[in-house]
Amino acid sequence: MPASHHEAPPFDPELAAVLAMFGEALPATMTPDMISPTREAIAAMPPLPDEALARGGTYTVEERRVPGPDGAPDITLLICRPAAASGTVGAIYHIHGAGMVMGNHRMGLDKVLDLAAPLRLAVVSVEYRLAPEHPDPAPVEDCYAGLVWTSRHAAELGIDPGRIVVSGRSAGGGLAAGVALLARDRGGPALFGQLLDYPMLDDRNDTVSSVQIDGIGVWDRTSNQTGWDALLGDRRGGSDVSSYAAPAREADLSGLPPAYIAVGSAEVFRDESVAYASRIWQCGGVAELHVWPGGFHGFEAIAPEAAISRSAIMARADWLRRLLAE
C-alpha cells in the first residue's frame, strides 16, 4: 500500500537517536499554556556570561540601550567586536529564535560567534519584545530599529556599514527576512546578505510539511500555530497580515540581499523555505538553498556532532566566507 503523502520523511538515523535520547525534555508540541513555564525554565538557566563571549580576550563585549521604534521603549543590543581589529570589520546582526514567544539576545550566541570569529566579524544581537504580550509589529520593528542604530553608529563601533549580514534561526530567521524587506522598502541600511536558518515565514501553516510534522520532531504544526497565534492573534491566516511579519506573503522578493536558506527535510518550515528561495530566484535574486535530508528543526544546534550537522555547519560558514570575499 503506498504511503500517504502526509507521512513525514524519516529522520536521519543519527539525529533520530539524539532526539530519542532527549525524550520528553524536548517535546514536539508547544501549546499556549506551555509558554510561561518554558520561559521560566529558560530564565532559570545561567545566561552566557560576557567572559564566555569574549573568548579569552578575542572579543570585547558590551550591552547598549538604544532607541527603539518611534513611541516604543528603548531596546538592548549586545555588541561583540574583535578586540584586535585594525580598521572596520563586517558584522552579523543576529536575531534570536524561539517561536516569537521566548528567548533572549544571548541565547545561541556562542554558535553565532563560532561562525563570526574565523572571519573576524563583529556580532550585534538584538533583544526584541516577545509575543503575546507584544504582538506584531513590535518584534520586527524592534529588530529593525536595532539594525538602523547599528548602521548609523557603525563608525563608532568599528563596523563597515556596507558589510552587515542579518541573521536568524527559526523565528529569528523569519524576523531577519522581515527586517531585510523593511530595509529595502524604507530605503534603510543596505544589507550585505541575509542568513536564514529554518526560518519561520508563513503564518498560514498550510504547507504539506506543516501537515506532515504533527506530534513528532521539534516544533510541530501545533507549536507553529501557537507561535503565530501569539504574534498575530485573530489575524493569523487571514488577509490582514503584513509581509514584514510573515515574509512568505510578500509578492515581490526582488531587490533583496543575497540569501542563504537552510532547512531540514523533516520539519514544519521545509516547504515555506524552499518556496521562499524559489521566489527569490523567480524575481532575479540570489539565494543558496540547502535542504538537509532527515533534519528536524534545529538539528545542527541540538546534535552538532552528527555527520549531517557538521556538513550543515560547514556549508553555512562556506557561504558566508564566499559572500564576504566578493
N, C-alpha and C positions, 0 to 999 in steps of 0.2 A: 504494500500500500504506500503510495507516495506521501511524503511528509507534507503537512500543512505549510503554506507559505508564511504562516505566523510562527512556525517553530524557529527558535533562535539559533544562530550559528553556534557551534561549540566553542567553549573557551579553550585557549591554548593550554595544553596539559600542565606545563609548569605553573602557569597563572592559576589554573583551577586548584592546584594543590595548595597554593598560598591562600586562596580565597577560603578553602575548606579549613585551613589552619586558623584563620581569623574567626570563622564561625559567626556566632551571634554578636560579637564585638563590632562587626562591620555589616549591619543589616542592609538588605537590598532596598527596603522601603522606608521612606520617611513620611510620616503623616503630620499634620499641623500640631498635634499635641506633643510631638517629639522635639519641636524646635527649641523650646525653653530648656528642657533637660540636656539636650545636646550642647546648647550654648554654655550651660553651666559646666559640663564636662570639659569643654574646650578651655573655659576660663580657669578651671582647676589645674590645667597642665601648665607647667612653667613656660613662659614665652621664650623664644630665642633671645638670649641676652646680647647686649652690644659687643661683649668680648668675643662671642662666637661669630658674630657678623664681621668683626674686624679682622678675623683670620690672621692672628698673630701680627697685627700691625699693617697688614697688606691694604686694609681699607680703613678710612675714617668713617665714623658713624654718628649721625645726629638726627634729631627729630625737629621739625619746624612746624609751627602753626601758621597756616597761610590762609588767605581769603577763600571762602567757599563761593558757591554760586550767589548771584545777586539776591539779597534778602535772606540768605541762609547762613547757618553758623560757619565759623572757620573750620578748616579740615587740617588733619595732621599728615605730613609726609615724612617718611623715614628715608634718609638720604645716605647712601653708602658710596663713597668715592675712592678710587685707587689712590693710596697715600703718596706714592712716588711719581705720580703722573707729571710729566712736563708738557705744558700746553693743554689744550682741551681734549676731552675724550668723548666717545659716543656713550649713549645711555640706554638702558632698558627701563621704560616706565611701566611698572608692574602693578597689576590689579588682581587681588586675591580672589579665589573661588569660594565655594561652599553654598551654592544654591540661592544666592541673593539674600540669604537669611542668617548666615553665620560667618564666623571667621574674623580675622584681623590682619593688619598690614605686615605682621611678622610671620604669619603662617606660610610655611613652604618657602620662605625666603632663602634658606640655605641652598635649595635646589636652583633658585634663580642665580645666586652667587656662583654656584658651580658652573653655570653657563657663562656668566659675565667675566669671571676672574681671568680665564686664559686669554680673553680678548681685551683685557684691560678696560672694561666698560664700567661706568657708574650704574648704580641701580637706585631708582626712586620708587618707593612703594607707597601707595595711597590708602589712607583709612577712609572708607566711604560709609555713609549711613546705610543701615540694613532695613530691609522689609521684614515683617509687615508694618512695623512702626513708622517707617519712612518709605512709602511706596514710590513707584515711578512718578516723576523723573528724578527723584533725589539721588539714587545711586549713580546713575550715569552722569548726571550733572556735576556731582562731587568729583567724579573721576576726571571729567573734562576740565573742571576748574583747576585741579591739581596739575594737569598737563600744561594748561596755559601759563600758570605761575612758573612751572619748571622751565618752560621755553623762554619766558620773559626774563628770568633770572639766571639764564644759562651761563653768562659770562662770570657772574659771581660764583656759580657752582663749579666752574671749570668744565662745563659740558658744551659740546658742539651742538647748537640748536638744530642743525641740519642733519644730525645723525641720532635721532631719538626713535627707538623702536618701541611701540606699545605692545604689551604682552599680558596674557592672562590664560588661566586654565579654567575650564568648566564655566561657572557663572562669570568668572573673571575674563574668560575668553569672549563671552557674549558682550560684556561691558567694554572690552578692548575694541571689538568690532564696532560697537555703538559710538565709542569715542572717535574712531577713525572716520566714521560717517559725519559726526558733528564737526570735526576739524575740517573736513572737506567742504561741508555745506556752509560753515560760518567763516570760511577763509581763515581758519585758525592755524596752529602750528603745522608746518609741512612735515608730516611723519616720514621717516625713512623706511619703515616696514611695520607689519603687524603680525605678531606671533600668536596664533590662536590654537591652543591645545584643547581638544574635545570641547569646542565652545557651545554654550547654551544660547541658541539663536532664534528658536521658533516656539512661541507660546502656544501654538495650536496643538502640539503634542499628538499629531495625527499621522506621522510617517509610519512606514512599515516597521522600522527599527524601534520606534516608540511603542508599538504594539507588541513586538517580539520580546522586549526586555521588560517582563512583568513578573515581579516576585523573585527575580534572580539577579546575580551580579552585584553591582554597586550603583546606586542611584537609578531606580527603575522608573516606569512611567508614572506611578503614583507619586514618587518623590518629585518628579519633574512637575507634575500638576501642583504639588504643594508649594514648590518654589515660585512658579509662575502666578499662582493664586495670591501668594503673599505680595508679589511685586505689583500685580495689575488688578487684583480684586475681581469685581464683576466684569471688567473689560476683557479678561483673558479669553482668547479665542474669537473675540468679536471684531467689529470693523473699526473700532476706535483705539487702535494700538499703534503707537509710534514705532517707526523702524529704528529709532535710536534705542528703544527698549528691547525690541525683537528684530534684530538686523535681517533675519530671513524675509521680512516683509518689504524690504527696500526694493523698489522696482529698478533702480539704476545703480549698478555697482561699478560704474566707470569712475576713473579719476582717483582711485584709492591706491595707497602704497602697496608694494609687493607683500603678498600674504603667504605665511606658512600655516597650513591647516593639518592637524594630525588628530586621528580618532581611532578607536578600536572597532573591529567588525561586530563585536558582541556588546554594544552599548546603545542606549537610547539616542545619543546625538549623532550616530553614524550617518543617517540619510540627510539630515539637515546640513551637516558639514560638507558632505560630498556635493550636495546641491549648491551650497554657497560658493565652493571653489569653481564649480562648473559655470555658474552665472558670472563670476568674475572673468573667466575666460571668454564667455559669450559677449561680455562688454569690452573686450580688448585688453583686459588687465592681466596682471602677473600673479600667479598663485602656484604654490607647490603643495600637493596633497598627498598625505600618507594615510592609508587605512591598514592598521596593523591587525593581521588575522588572529582571531581569538582573543583580542584585547578587550577587557572590561573597562569601565570608566575609571580613569586614574591609575591604570595598571602599572605604568612605569614608575610612579611615585610610591605605590604600595608594595610592589615587587621589583625593586630596581636591579636585582641580580639575575632575574630571568633573562634568558638569551634574547627574547624579543624586546624586552625592556631596554637592554643595553643597545640594541640596534636603534630603537626609537630615540633614546637619549643622544646617541651619536648623530643621527640624522638631523635632529633639531640644531645641534651645535654646528654641524657642517653647513646647514642653510644660513645660519647667522654669520658664519665666517665668510661664506661666499658673498653674502649681501654686503658686508662691511668692506670687502675687497673691491667693490665696484667704484 
